[in-house]
C-alpha cells in the first residue's frame, strides 16, 4: 500500500533539492569569478555568467574540456586524457591542502587575450575550474615595469635596465658560446656644451641622440640605453666584432649628419661622440664586468686620441 506521507516527503525533498540547485546557480551566476563544471568524461556541464562574459564561449561551442583547451590555449600543448587530468588534480590535492592558483593566458572568442589565475579541484567526481580575471593588473604591472626600466628624460632604457640586460645576455652567451658585443659612447665635451648653451639645450641634445640610437638599434634582441649623464650604450647579443663596428660607424655617421650646432667645440662645429667597441665570447666563470671594462678603456682611448673617434678591440 502506497504511503501518502512518504510520497509527500519525497516530493518535499525533491522540491528542496531543486530550490537548493536554483539558489546555487543564482549564487554562481552572481559570482565575480568565472566558474566551470565538467564530468569525469570531460563533458562541460555548466559555465556561469561570468565565464561567458569573460571568454565569450558558449557550452555549445565548448562542450568538452578538450574543445575548451583547443580554443582557449591554442599555442599550448595539452592532453586529451581526462583520467590523466583527474589524476594530476588528485596528486596536487594530496601534495597541497589548498590548491594554489596558477597564472594562465587564455584566448577569448573574439581573439583578445585574457590573463587569469586559474584553479582546478575535484568535487563529487566533477572537475571544478575557477578563473579570476587579472588582465588589468597584468597591464598595470607591465606599465610599472616598463616605467622603472625607462630613462625619464630620453625615453630609452635606463642604467638599471642596462645592468639587468647585460647580465642576462652575458649568461646566455656563456651557455651558447656566442659573441656578445658592447658599444659605449660619450658626447664629446658635453659639460662645456651645457655651460655655453644651457641645460635645456643639453637635455634636448640628449633626447635627439637617444632617438637616433633607437632608430638604429632595431633588433628585438638588442638594447640601447642611457648609461650615465652623457653616456649611452648598446648591447648587441649574438653579434661579432665586425658587426658591432658596423653599428658603431653607423651611429657616429648618423649623429654627425644630425649636425647639432656646437660652435664652442674644438673637435667640430657640431656635437660629436667618442665610441668604444668590444666583443667577447664569455668563458665559464668569467665576470661580465670584463666586457664593460674593455669597452670603457677603448672609449677612454678614443677621447684621449682626439675624440669623435671609434676604438674597438676583440
PLY file of the C-alpha trace (Angstrom):
ply
format ascii 1.0
element vertex 314
property float x
property float y
property float z
element edge 313
property int vertex1
property int vertex2
end_header
0.00 0.00 0.00
1.38 3.40 -1.03
2.03 5.66 1.91
0.82 9.16 1.10
3.13 10.63 3.75
6.16 9.01 2.07
5.16 10.43 -1.30
4.71 13.87 0.23
8.09 13.52 1.96
9.89 12.56 -1.24
8.22 15.39 -3.11
9.28 17.84 -0.41
12.89 16.58 -0.63
12.78 16.88 -4.42
11.42 20.40 -4.18
14.06 21.32 -1.61
16.84 19.93 -3.82
15.54 21.84 -6.84
15.33 25.04 -4.79
18.88 24.48 -3.50
20.13 23.89 -7.04
18.46 27.08 -8.26
19.94 29.04 -5.36
23.43 27.65 -6.02
23.14 28.50 -9.70
21.99 32.03 -8.84
24.95 32.41 -6.48
27.41 31.14 -9.10
25.92 33.37 -11.79
26.36 36.35 -9.48
29.98 35.38 -8.74
32.72 37.82 -9.82
34.90 34.88 -10.92
34.36 32.53 -13.87
33.25 29.02 -12.88
33.05 25.84 -14.94
31.91 22.28 -14.11
32.83 19.16 -16.07
32.08 15.47 -15.51
34.61 12.61 -15.43
34.32 12.10 -19.20
35.29 15.71 -19.78
31.84 16.98 -20.78
31.28 20.54 -19.61
28.00 20.65 -17.69
27.87 24.27 -16.59
29.57 27.63 -17.08
28.41 30.60 -15.05
27.50 34.00 -16.46
30.95 35.47 -15.69
32.58 32.67 -17.68
30.64 33.67 -20.79
31.20 37.42 -20.21
34.94 36.91 -19.75
35.73 34.42 -22.51
32.71 34.60 -24.86
32.37 30.85 -25.50
29.02 29.09 -25.06
28.73 25.47 -23.90
27.60 24.59 -27.42
30.95 25.89 -28.70
32.97 24.21 -25.95
31.02 21.07 -24.96
34.14 19.28 -23.69
37.34 20.07 -21.84
39.32 19.08 -24.94
37.47 21.67 -27.01
37.99 24.31 -24.31
41.71 23.65 -24.27
41.93 23.74 -28.06
40.22 27.14 -28.26
41.44 28.78 -25.05
45.06 27.60 -25.23
45.81 27.41 -28.99
49.58 27.68 -28.55
49.95 25.26 -25.65
50.35 21.52 -25.64
47.59 19.69 -23.79
46.47 16.12 -23.07
43.19 14.66 -24.24
43.05 12.07 -21.46
40.55 13.18 -18.84
41.60 10.44 -16.35
45.13 11.85 -16.53
43.73 15.28 -15.74
41.85 13.85 -12.74
44.99 12.09 -11.56
47.03 15.28 -11.87
44.49 17.26 -9.83
44.23 14.47 -7.25
48.01 14.30 -6.82
48.19 18.07 -6.47
45.50 17.97 -3.80
47.43 15.33 -1.90
50.54 17.49 -2.01
48.83 20.78 -1.16
46.00 21.08 1.32
44.85 24.18 -0.51
45.13 24.37 -4.29
47.42 27.22 -5.30
46.08 29.28 -8.24
48.40 29.45 -11.24
48.59 32.20 -13.84
47.48 31.45 -17.40
46.86 33.28 -20.65
43.55 32.47 -22.35
42.48 33.31 -25.89
38.89 34.58 -25.87
36.35 34.01 -28.62
36.93 37.50 -30.10
40.69 36.84 -30.28
41.61 39.03 -27.35
43.93 37.78 -24.63
42.77 37.41 -21.04
45.19 36.93 -18.15
43.76 34.86 -15.31
44.65 32.94 -12.22
43.07 29.51 -12.51
42.50 26.70 -10.08
41.15 23.20 -10.65
39.77 20.90 -7.97
37.60 17.77 -7.65
34.13 17.92 -6.14
31.91 14.79 -6.14
33.61 13.30 -9.22
33.36 16.58 -11.04
36.08 18.98 -12.14
35.52 22.47 -10.76
37.56 25.15 -12.54
37.71 28.72 -11.25
39.19 31.64 -13.22
39.91 35.08 -11.79
40.50 37.89 -14.31
43.80 39.70 -13.66
44.17 41.30 -17.11
44.09 44.89 -15.85
46.51 44.01 -13.05
48.95 42.45 -15.55
48.75 45.52 -17.79
49.43 47.77 -14.80
52.36 45.60 -13.71
53.81 45.73 -17.22
53.37 49.51 -17.25
55.21 49.86 -13.94
57.99 47.51 -15.08
58.47 49.50 -18.27
58.38 52.75 -16.32
61.04 51.55 -13.87
63.27 50.47 -16.78
62.95 53.68 -18.81
65.06 56.82 -18.59
62.70 59.69 -17.85
64.50 62.26 -19.99
65.33 60.33 -23.15
62.65 57.62 -23.23
65.09 54.77 -23.87
66.24 52.13 -21.36
67.89 53.36 -18.19
71.01 52.16 -16.35
69.04 49.71 -14.24
67.63 48.02 -17.32
71.09 48.06 -18.93
72.68 46.27 -15.97
69.96 43.60 -15.82
70.03 43.04 -19.58
73.82 42.83 -19.79
74.00 40.23 -17.02
71.19 38.24 -18.63
72.77 38.26 -22.09
76.21 37.51 -20.66
74.87 34.30 -19.09
73.07 33.41 -22.31
76.20 33.96 -24.40
78.21 31.87 -21.94
75.78 28.97 -22.30
75.53 29.16 -26.07
79.18 30.08 -26.70
78.15 33.01 -28.91
79.68 36.50 -29.15
78.31 39.41 -27.15
79.22 42.95 -28.23
79.06 46.19 -26.29
79.25 49.77 -27.59
79.92 52.56 -25.11
79.71 56.16 -26.29
80.19 59.57 -24.74
79.17 63.00 -26.05
82.36 64.98 -26.51
82.81 67.92 -24.11
79.18 67.83 -23.02
79.79 69.84 -19.84
81.06 72.71 -21.94
78.01 72.33 -24.22
75.75 72.80 -21.19
77.83 75.73 -19.92
77.51 77.56 -23.25
74.00 76.64 -24.40
72.23 75.92 -21.11
70.77 72.77 -19.62
67.54 72.91 -21.63
69.58 72.73 -24.84
71.66 69.98 -23.24
68.54 67.95 -22.41
67.26 68.40 -25.96
70.62 67.20 -27.30
70.42 64.05 -25.13
66.90 63.34 -26.37
67.94 63.71 -30.00
70.86 61.33 -29.57
68.62 58.80 -27.80
66.10 58.95 -30.66
68.96 58.43 -33.11
70.07 55.30 -31.23
66.52 53.97 -31.01
66.19 54.35 -34.77
69.38 52.37 -35.42
69.12 49.67 -32.75
66.00 47.96 -34.13
66.54 44.25 -33.48
64.34 42.96 -30.67
67.32 41.20 -29.08
69.42 44.40 -28.85
69.27 47.16 -26.26
70.05 50.88 -26.44
70.32 52.61 -23.08
71.35 55.81 -21.37
74.36 54.62 -19.41
75.15 57.79 -17.47
74.77 61.56 -17.71
76.01 61.99 -21.28
76.97 58.37 -21.88
74.99 55.89 -23.93
75.43 52.18 -24.55
74.26 49.46 -26.91
74.24 45.75 -26.09
74.32 43.54 -29.17
73.78 39.83 -28.43
74.94 37.25 -30.97
76.92 39.94 -32.81
80.58 39.54 -33.79
83.17 42.32 -33.70
82.77 43.29 -37.37
79.01 43.61 -36.91
79.45 45.75 -33.81
81.93 48.04 -35.58
79.48 48.45 -38.45
76.79 49.55 -35.98
79.21 51.94 -34.23
80.23 53.56 -37.51
76.58 53.97 -38.47
75.79 55.61 -35.12
78.67 58.04 -35.46
77.72 58.92 -39.02
74.07 59.50 -38.13
74.99 61.77 -35.22
77.35 63.77 -37.41
74.58 64.05 -40.02
72.23 65.45 -37.34
74.57 68.46 -37.25
73.56 69.69 -33.78
75.37 73.08 -33.55
78.33 73.29 -31.16
80.30 76.41 -32.03
82.49 76.16 -28.91
83.79 72.64 -29.59
87.47 72.28 -30.56
86.56 68.99 -32.29
83.95 70.13 -34.84
81.28 72.78 -35.27
78.62 70.26 -34.27
78.04 67.70 -31.50
80.26 64.62 -31.81
80.70 61.39 -29.88
83.56 59.11 -28.91
82.95 55.36 -29.03
84.47 52.22 -27.57
83.55 48.82 -29.04
84.39 45.37 -27.73
83.27 41.79 -28.29
83.72 38.71 -26.11
82.63 35.10 -26.06
82.28 34.61 -22.30
84.27 31.85 -20.65
82.71 29.84 -17.79
83.10 31.80 -14.59
84.21 34.98 -16.35
82.54 38.14 -14.92
80.56 40.36 -17.28
82.48 43.31 -15.87
85.29 42.27 -18.22
83.17 43.36 -21.16
82.34 46.69 -19.52
85.93 47.40 -18.56
87.19 46.63 -22.06
84.63 48.95 -23.66
85.34 51.67 -21.10
89.12 51.53 -21.77
88.52 51.79 -25.51
86.14 54.73 -25.01
88.80 56.49 -22.91
91.35 55.80 -25.65
89.06 57.36 -28.29
88.72 60.51 -26.18
92.43 60.69 -25.41
93.32 60.42 -29.09
91.27 63.42 -30.18
87.60 62.50 -29.68
84.99 61.97 -32.41
86.62 58.58 -32.96
85.85 54.88 -32.64
88.22 52.50 -30.93
87.49 48.80 -30.97
89.10 45.54 -29.96
88.19 41.88 -29.79
0 1
1 2
2 3
3 4
4 5
5 6
6 7
7 8
8 9
9 10
10 11
11 12
12 13
13 14
14 15
15 16
16 17
17 18
18 19
19 20
20 21
21 22
22 23
23 24
24 25
25 26
26 27
27 28
28 29
29 30
30 31
31 32
32 33
33 34
34 35
35 36
36 37
37 38
38 39
39 40
40 41
41 42
42 43
43 44
44 45
45 46
46 47
47 48
48 49
49 50
50 51
51 52
52 53
53 54
54 55
55 56
56 57
57 58
58 59
59 60
60 61
61 62
62 63
63 64
64 65
65 66
66 67
67 68
68 69
69 70
70 71
71 72
72 73
73 74
74 75
75 76
76 77
77 78
78 79
79 80
80 81
81 82
82 83
83 84
84 85
85 86
86 87
87 88
88 89
89 90
90 91
91 92
92 93
93 94
94 95
95 96
96 97
97 98
98 99
99 100
100 101
101 102
102 103
103 104
104 105
105 106
106 107
107 108
108 109
109 110
110 111
111 112
112 113
113 114
114 115
115 116
116 117
117 118
118 119
119 120
120 121
121 122
122 123
123 124
124 125
125 126
126 127
127 128
128 129
129 130
130 131
131 132
132 133
133 134
134 135
135 136
136 137
137 138
138 139
139 140
140 141
141 142
142 143
143 144
144 145
145 146
146 147
147 148
148 149
149 150
150 151
151 152
152 153
153 154
154 155
155 156
156 157
157 158
158 159
159 160
160 161
161 162
162 163
163 164
164 165
165 166
166 167
167 168
168 169
169 170
170 171
171 172
172 173
173 174
174 175
175 176
176 177
177 178
178 179
179 180
180 181
181 182
182 183
183 184
184 185
185 186
186 187
187 188
188 189
189 190
190 191
191 192
192 193
193 194
194 195
195 196
196 197
197 198
198 199
199 200
200 201
201 202
202 203
203 204
204 205
205 206
206 207
207 208
208 209
209 210
210 211
211 212
212 213
213 214
214 215
215 216
216 217
217 218
218 219
219 220
220 221
221 222
222 223
223 224
224 225
225 226
226 227
227 228
228 229
229 230
230 231
231 232
232 233
233 234
234 235
235 236
236 237
237 238
238 239
239 240
240 241
241 242
242 243
243 244
244 245
245 246
246 247
247 248
248 249
249 250
250 251
251 252
252 253
253 254
254 255
255 256
256 257
257 258
258 259
259 260
260 261
261 262
262 263
263 264
264 265
265 266
266 267
267 268
268 269
269 270
270 271
271 272
272 273
273 274
274 275
275 276
276 277
277 278
278 279
279 280
280 281
281 282
282 283
283 284
284 285
285 286
286 287
287 288
288 289
289 290
290 291
291 292
292 293
293 294
294 295
295 296
296 297
297 298
298 299
299 300
300 301
301 302
302 303
303 304
304 305
305 306
306 307
307 308
308 309
309 310
310 311
311 312
312 313
